[in-house]
Amino acid sequence: MGVSGSGKTTIAQRIHELSGFPYAEADDFHPVANKEKMSWGIPLEDEDRWPWLEIMRDWAGEQAAAGHSTVITCSALKHSYRELLRQAQGRVVFFELDAGTEVLTDRMAQRAGHFMPTSLLESQLRDLQPLRAGELGRRLDATLPPGALTAEILHTLNDYHKEGLLP
């Protein structure tokens, strides 16, 4: 989880490649209307996001019902969004990728062909509610190299499994 440019896709793809877990990019679940709104520089409202989050929750639940762990990239900016995602069958763990505004802006500016303009970063940062006590997961420094972040996430998941927090 994290704002645009935090590295969610890069890290999720690496975890998918190493684990073989089914992978879903949240951007692929957005309806065309949401993508158009963002491409015009208009921030999404909660009413835009709820159906999108429900589709991702349902996809994760279907995968869990089939016995699959999954990797999903999703901004999951607010506690309420994460509460909805946690309703999926199985256990949901969040890894918040955190970086400074300058790093995020630079990364977004370097992306080619993405519908999310850099101008919307400020609204995402304003909406972001960091992980809090009681939410299973960790906040990570997104300026670390992708390999280090991937290793940290896999290590944390292994620890959660040993502690009985994950099957």
Secondary structure, 3 states (H helix, E strand, C coil): CCCCCCCHHHHHHHHHHHHCCCEEEHHHHCCHHHHHHHHCCCCCCHHHHHHHHHHHHHHHHHHHHCCCCCEEECCCCCHHHHHHHCCCCCCCCEEEEECCHHHHHHHHHHCCCCCCCHHHHHHHHHHCCCCCCCCCEEEEECCCCHHHHHHHHHHHHHHHHHCCCCC
